[in-house]
Every structure is written in structure tokens, then in C-alpha cells.
């Protein structure tokens, strides 16, 4: 949602994000490897809780180049039915975006992810949480209100608690559809202030 929209050079635009991580998949932490039941909570495919997500982004546009910063937090939804609690996660980023043509953009951003320890049955899980900083180049193709983007996530700094699996790089392909909502000053449908809501 974009409460403050600006196309004037040097004037910031603000976008807010609200969402939720759904408890889809299995949150069962007990696994049978053929030698008996083993509790391995980090192998869960689901948090098993509803985790609120909130974020804000600020972009300062110029004729062909823009600078932007964003922050996002995923709040812990508490302890799930198996006694496991995922830690709250914080993200922050800073980047530069360059318009290459009417339908093509390229951006280069650095961002960090920071989390604490998860907790299992009231105790810290040693091999969870840490700090990650990434450099991410991204190419975006636009067609109307539809954006297709390809990016690669390159780790610059990784400090994890205990022993964890980490990636050398991650490729990402996303598709975003936008919807312009217009309202008049009287609140009826028609010409007026336009907001943009996007979903991925």
C-alpha cells in the first residue's frame, strides 16, 4: 500500500507492507529416521503459527536513478502446538535503482537479516538464529501493472549460531501484479488519489 506517492524528482515516496505467514505444511518436530524417534525441530516445513509481517519502504526518485531504503519485521506468532517458537526476524536494506528503458529496470541493493534463537519447550535451540548480509543485483521487466524480476542473492557476511546450512548464492524469480485504487475527495469511485497494492 502506497500512502505517499511521488513522481517529483527528489521527493520521497513511502510504501507500507502488511501480511502474515500462514501455518501451512507440517510443524511436527519429531522424526523417525529408522532408529527411533528423534526431535529435530529445525527440519520443520512450517512454523505452525500465524506470524504477522510489517514493513515500510522509502524511495527518492530522480529522472533515471532512484535511491531506496526498506525495513521489514516478521513477528513471532508464539509457541506452536508442539512447544516450538520461531524467533522474530528483522530485515533492512538500501539500494539504487536505474531505469534502462521504458520497460526495464536494474537495481543493486544490500540488505541484512537478523534473528535470535528459536525456542523449543522453553529452551534456546543452539543451531538457530544469526546475522546475514547480502548483495543483490536485480533485473525487472515491466508490462503495464505486471512486473517480472530476476535476482541473485550473494552473501557478503554470514554469522550463524552453532552449525547451520548456508547457501553460496540464491536465484529468485518473482511476478508482481499491481492494482490501482482510485477514489474521489467525497469517497466515491472515480478520479482522485491513486494507491497501489501489489501482491507477489
NORBEL-V898654 format. One record per residue. N is the residue number from 0. RES is the residue in one small letter. PHI is phi in radians with two decimals (none if undefined). NEAR is the number of other ideal C-beta (glycine too) atoms within 12 Angstrom. D_LAST is the distance of its C-alpha to the last C-alpha in Angstrom with 2 decimals. Layout:
BEGIN
{{N,RES,PHI,NEAR,D_LAST} {N,RES,PHI,NEAR,D_LAST}}
END
This chain:
BEGIN
{{0,x,none,25,13.15} {1,x,-1.97,26,15.66} {2,x,-1.28,21,19.16} {3,x,-2.19,21,20.91} {4,x,-1.94,22,20.15} {5,x,-2.54,19,22.51} {6,x,-2.05,17,23.37} {7,x,-1.44,14,26.75} {8,x,-0.98,16,27.47} {9,x,1.45,15,27.80} {10,x,-1.76,16,26.42} {11,x,-1.20,24,23.49} {12,x,-2.00,28,20.29} {13,x,-2.12,24,18.59} {14,x,-2.18,27,15.03} {15,x,-1.93,24,14.58} {16,x,-2.21,25,11.88} {17,x,-2.36,19,12.67} {18,x,-2.84,21,11.39} {19,x,-2.66,17,13.10} {20,x,-1.55,25,13.39} {21,x,-1.46,16,14.89} {22,x,-1.46,22,18.20} {23,x,-1.46,15,17.36} {24,x,1.46,15,19.58} {25,x,-1.63,19,23.07} {26,x,-1.91,29,24.22} {27,x,-1.24,22,27.77} {28,x,-1.55,30,29.22} {29,x,-1.69,20,32.45} {30,x,-2.23,19,32.71} {31,x,-1.88,11,35.68} {32,x,-1.68,11,36.32} {33,x,1.65,7,39.60} {34,x,-2.09,7,41.75} {35,x,2.03,9,40.83} {36,x,-1.34,12,38.03} {37,x,-2.19,15,36.28} {38,x,-1.57,21,33.98} {39,x,-2.21,20,31.11} {40,x,-1.13,34,28.41} {41,x,-1.28,28,26.27} {42,x,-1.63,21,25.67} {43,x,-1.13,30,23.74} {44,x,-1.70,16,20.44} {45,x,-2.52,24,19.54} {46,x,-1.34,36,20.42} {47,x,1.33,29,21.90} {48,x,-2.43,30,21.09} {49,x,-1.54,20,18.69} {50,x,-1.89,26,17.63} {51,x,-1.14,22,16.65} {52,x,-2.21,25,14.25} {53,x,-2.40,23,15.20} {54,x,-2.74,26,14.87} {55,x,-2.53,26,16.23} {56,x,-2.33,32,16.13} {57,x,-2.15,26,19.07} {58,x,-2.15,33,19.39} {59,x,-1.95,24,22.84} {60,x,-1.55,24,22.91} {61,x,-2.24,20,25.85} {62,x,-0.86,11,26.64} {63,x,-2.27,16,24.90} {64,x,-2.25,21,23.98} {65,x,-2.29,29,22.00} {66,x,-2.02,24,22.03} {67,x,-2.47,31,19.39} {68,x,-2.42,26,19.35} {69,x,-2.57,29,16.97} {70,x,-2.49,26,17.49} {71,x,-2.59,28,15.71} {72,x,-2.33,25,17.45} {73,x,-1.90,28,16.78} {74,x,-1.38,25,19.93} {75,x,-1.15,28,21.89} {76,x,-1.49,26,22.05} {77,x,1.65,20,25.66} {78,x,-1.44,22,27.62} {79,x,-1.46,28,26.55} {80,x,-1.17,18,29.17} {81,x,-1.72,26,30.32} {82,x,1.49,23,31.17} {83,x,-1.88,37,28.34} {84,x,-2.24,32,26.46} {85,x,-1.36,35,23.55} {86,x,-1.28,31,24.00} {87,x,-1.17,28,22.00} {88,x,-2.05,31,19.81} {89,x,-2.05,26,19.79} {90,x,-2.31,30,17.89} {91,x,-2.58,26,19.06} {92,x,-2.57,32,18.67} {93,x,-2.54,25,20.52} {94,x,-2.67,29,19.98} {95,x,-2.20,26,21.23} {96,x,-2.07,31,19.49} {97,x,-2.15,24,21.66} {98,x,-1.45,19,21.35} {99,x,-1.56,16,22.98} {100,x,-2.75,13,23.02} {101,x,-1.06,11,21.73} {102,x,-2.07,15,18.65} {103,x,-2.29,21,18.45} {104,x,-2.32,30,17.77} {105,x,-2.27,24,18.61} {106,x,-2.32,32,18.14} {107,x,-2.32,25,19.90} {108,x,-2.36,33,19.10} {109,x,-2.03,27,20.74} {110,x,-2.62,33,19.35} {111,x,-2.16,28,20.78} {112,x,-2.18,33,20.00} {113,x,-2.38,25,22.82} {114,x,-2.44,26,23.62} {115,x,-1.65,21,26.92} {116,x,-1.30,26,28.47} {117,x,-1.21,37,27.21} {118,x,-2.23,25,30.08} {119,x,-2.14,27,31.61} {120,x,0.94,17,34.34} {121,x,1.51,12,34.85} {122,x,-2.10,15,35.20} {123,x,-1.09,19,33.10} {124,x,-1.62,30,31.56} {125,x,-1.01,18,32.96} {126,x,-1.63,20,30.44} {127,x,-2.39,29,27.32} {128,x,1.48,27,25.99} {129,x,2.71,28,26.49} {130,x,-2.31,24,25.36} {131,x,-2.35,31,23.28} {132,x,-2.21,23,22.98} {133,x,-2.18,32,21.03} {134,x,-1.93,25,21.23} {135,x,-2.28,33,18.14} {136,x,-1.38,25,18.57} {137,x,-2.54,33,15.60} {138,x,-2.00,26,15.92} {139,x,-2.11,27,13.67} {140,x,-1.95,22,14.59} {141,x,-1.97,21,14.18} {142,x,-2.53,15,15.21} {143,x,1.18,14,15.45} {144,x,-1.70,18,12.27} {145,x,-1.95,19,10.21} {146,x,-2.07,27,9.62} {147,x,-2.06,23,10.00} {148,x,-2.33,27,10.80} {149,x,-2.11,22,13.19} {150,x,-2.40,27,14.40} {151,x,-2.27,22,17.15} {152,x,-1.76,27,17.88} {153,x,-1.93,24,21.66} {154,x,-1.23,24,23.47} {155,x,-1.80,18,26.07} {156,x,-2.59,18,27.24} {157,x,-2.44,22,26.92} {158,x,-2.34,18,29.13} {159,x,-1.94,24,28.60} {160,x,-1.41,23,30.88} {161,x,1.02,16,33.25} {162,x,-1.89,12,32.08} {163,x,-2.45,21,28.41} {164,x,-1.37,13,26.56} {165,x,-2.27,20,24.77} {166,x,-1.80,16,23.06} {167,x,-1.26,12,24.67} {168,x,-2.90,17,21.39} {169,x,-2.40,18,17.82} {170,x,-1.61,17,16.00} {171,x,-2.40,21,12.22} {172,x,-2.15,17,10.45} {173,x,-2.27,19,6.84} {174,x,-2.25,19,5.88} {175,x,-2.09,21,4.75} {176,x,-1.99,18,6.91} {177,x,-1.89,22,9.27} {178,x,-2.38,17,12.14} {179,x,-1.55,20,15.44} {180,x,-1.83,20,17.52} {181,x,-2.04,17,21.16} {182,x,-2.52,15,24.14} {183,x,-1.48,13,27.74} {184,x,-1.08,10,29.93} {185,x,-1.44,9,31.38} {186,x,1.66,10,28.03} {187,x,-1.56,10,28.21} {188,x,-1.20,11,25.80} {189,x,2.70,13,26.57} {190,x,-1.21,12,26.54} {191,x,2.89,15,25.87} {192,x,-1.16,17,23.45} {193,x,-1.92,20,19.88} {194,x,-1.94,21,16.83} {195,x,-2.14,24,13.25} {196,x,-2.02,21,10.41} {197,x,-2.11,25,6.83} {198,x,-2.30,17,3.79} {199,x,-1.98,16,0.00}}
END
